[in-house]
Amino acid sequence: EMEFTKLIAKVIGLVIFIGAFALKVPQIYNIISSKSVAGIVPISFYGEVLIYITSICYNILNNNPFSSYGEAVAIIIQNIILVILLWIYYKPR
């Protein structure tokens, strides 16, 4: 019974981790295909990067298992890509 519960928990964690990689892909795709970041507020990207860096550092410093914060790593990678795209395509008014 206990082994089955652990297996289910690991499967759910893996699904969440994989799903996190797809979270920002549509936004990344739309920016690249349109070559525009019109309507996007830069501070929201910067804030998200700061939040996820803080979360990842907290988990690493507390020696938490990667499975407990792995989705944050996947999301921050995508957020950094979005920030780079913002720097490339942003046109100040």
N, C-alpha and C positions, 0 to 999 in steps of 0.2 A: 504493500500500500504506500509506504513512505517513498520508495524508489520511483514509483509511478508519479507521485506528486512532484518530486524533484525533476523528473523528466519533462513533465508538463510545464513546469516553471522555466526550464531551460529553453524549451521550444517557444514559449511565449516571448521570452527575452530575445531569442534569435529573430523571431518575426518582427518585433518592435525595432530591432537594430537594422534589419533589412528595409523595413518600411521607412525608417529615418533617412536612408539614402535616397529615397524617391521623393522626399518631402518638398524640396526646393527645385527639383529638376524642371518642372513646368515653367517656373519663373525664370530660371537660367536659360532655358530654351527660347522663351519669348523675347528676352533681352537680346540674345545673340541673333535671332532671326530678324528682329525689327531694328537692331543696332540702335536702340533707344532705351533710356531709362526714364522717359517722361512719366510724370505722375508718381514717381517713387521718392520718398523722403529719405535722404541720406542718413539722418540721425537714427532712423529705425534700424538700419543695417549695423551701424556702429554700436548701438545699444545692445543688439542681439549678440554681436561678437563678444562684447564685454561680459554679458550675462553668462554665455556658455563657457568662456575662458575661466570665469570665476567658479562655475560649477565643476568643471573638469579638474581644476587645481585643487579644489576642496576634496573631491573624491580621491585624487591621487595622494594628497597629503594624509588622508585618513586611511590609506591602504584598502580602500573599498575595491571589490572585484570589478573588473572591466565591464562585466555584464550589467552592473548597476548604473553605469554612466556612458556606456558605449554609444548609445544613440546621440548623446551630446557631441561626441567626437564626429560622428557622421554629419550632424547638422552644422557644426562649426566649419567643417571643410567646405560645405556648400555655401555658408555665409561668407567665408573668405573669398570664394569664387565670385559671389554676388558683389562684394565690395570692390574687387578688382574690375569687374565689368562696369560698376558704377564709375570708377575712376576713368575708365576708357571712354565711356559713352556720355558722361554727364556734361551738359552744356549749361553753364550759369546764365541766368537771365540778364 
